[in-house]
Amino acid sequence: MSKDFLIFGSPLIEEAEIEEVVATLRSGWLGTGPKVQEFENEFKVYKQSPYAVALNSCTASIHLSILAAGIGPRDEVITTPMTFCSTVNAIIHSGATPVLADCDMETQCIDPHSIRSKITPKTKAILPVHFAGNACDMSAIMDIAGEYQLKIIEDCAHAIETTYQGKPVGTFGDYGCFSFYATKNIVTGEGGMVIVKHKEDNDKIRILALHGMTADAWKRFSDEGFKHYQVVCPGFKCNMMDIQAALGIHQLKRVDRNLQRREKIWQKYNESFAALNIALPSDPAPEIKHAYHLYTILIDKDEVGISRDEFLSAMHRENIGTGVHYLSIPEHPFYQTTFGWKPEDYPNAMKIGRETVSLPLSAKLADSDVDSVILAVKKILRKK
Ligand SMILES: Cc1ncc(COP(=O)(O)O)c(C=O)c1O
């Protein structure tokens, strides 16, 4: 890779977290320990949630939330076709059946009307994804959940900072699931967090995340004296390490500063691309504070004379890394053969998935990087 190549989603890592990681390595306590506890405590405060459990991914957060909700074989969970595959895979791993409800063309978030049309007597939960940092229509979704007594598991992988009607997303439903993967708004390399309202869910998820061992089993090697543990269910291995939390603690302190930087870049893209014949991301509704996680444009070949994939290659030749978030879930062969899903049955997600391009939006971008992205987009689209 050329040294001038602008890597998509490259995170902003500063000295404070580098020093904290080094101090953690020197402390000799690498696994789940005091730093994880500190990160959980800080995250709870930030999200205004009574409980938070740090895990090794958002995927694990979703999977363990579904299990903690008591959902499994013969149950259905409704989610969106416009998401990362892990949202759907987590439902499958819990033993439940995923059911897709198409997304809204403007917000790219799940459409509450479509949710209603997919409810059956087997439906046990709705799994909305707050897409790109926008918020789903939580007032409509909470009404549906209340009407049919459904659990809500919010996929907040893109939406750490998002609020809806002044309330943080992830706190509407029973479970709020977050990602700290390398390209996310807070990074710990790999990592995730689930926030819950009830102590019972907190305790269940902690046990499920560590082999089914009784709570606080991670303290078995601490200076508090040897502790026996008991295995109460066949759990998983999804705990966060102190090395990861050392990054997260400092990333969380700068979450608002980084958000402001991304919002500025977003506005600059909006102004610079206004005259181009491409769809820009929709502005957040007044009741939403957007997390500005992904800046996505739609490349419609009939409008601009170049396909999305040709545009991706052209950006690469201009040394700019881009992303695709996402090909709609029914485009993938596993889901087609297992569930009989066809892209055409979810027309909004299909269109978005075939035309979308995410442009770099990291807080790490210098003004000159942003200018390079803008120049490249204009050069490619004006040539056509
Ligand atoms: C919408 C969405 N859900 C879930 C995930 C899974 O997150 P993780 O990689 O932390 O498991 C991602 C990650 O990209 C995502 O974008």
The ligand as a MOL file (V3000), in Angstrom:
LIG
                    3D

  0  0  0     0  0            999 V3000
M  V30 BEGIN CTAB
M  V30 COUNTS 16 16 0 0 0
M  V30 BEGIN ATOM
M  V30 1 C -24.3420 -2.4690 12.6490 0
M  V30 2 C -23.3030 -3.3500 13.2620 0
M  V30 3 N -23.6950 -4.2760 14.1460 0
M  V30 4 C -22.7950 -5.0950 14.7400 0
M  V30 5 C -21.4500 -5.0120 14.4540 0
M  V30 6 C -20.5110 -5.9600 15.1010 0
M  V30 7 O -19.5710 -5.2950 15.8850 0
M  V30 8 P -18.2860 -6.0670 16.4290 0
M  V30 9 O -17.2900 -6.0950 15.3150 0
M  V30 10 O -17.8320 -5.2450 17.5950 0
M  V30 11 O -18.7220 -7.4170 16.8240 0
M  V30 12 C -21.0070 -4.0640 13.5460 0
M  V30 13 C -19.5720 -3.9750 13.2080 0
M  V30 14 O -19.1320 -3.5150 12.2270 0
M  V30 15 C -21.9570 -3.2110 12.9250 0
M  V30 16 O -21.5640 -2.2900 12.0510 0
M  V30 END ATOM
M  V30 BEGIN BOND
M  V30 1 1 1 2
M  V30 2 1 2 3
M  V30 3 2 2 15
M  V30 4 2 3 4
M  V30 5 1 4 5
M  V30 6 1 5 6
M  V30 7 2 5 12
M  V30 8 1 6 7
M  V30 9 1 7 8
M  V30 10 2 8 9
M  V30 11 1 8 10
M  V30 12 1 8 11
M  V30 13 1 12 13
M  V30 14 1 12 15
M  V30 15 2 13 14
M  V30 16 1 15 16
M  V30 END BOND
M  V30 END CTAB
M  END
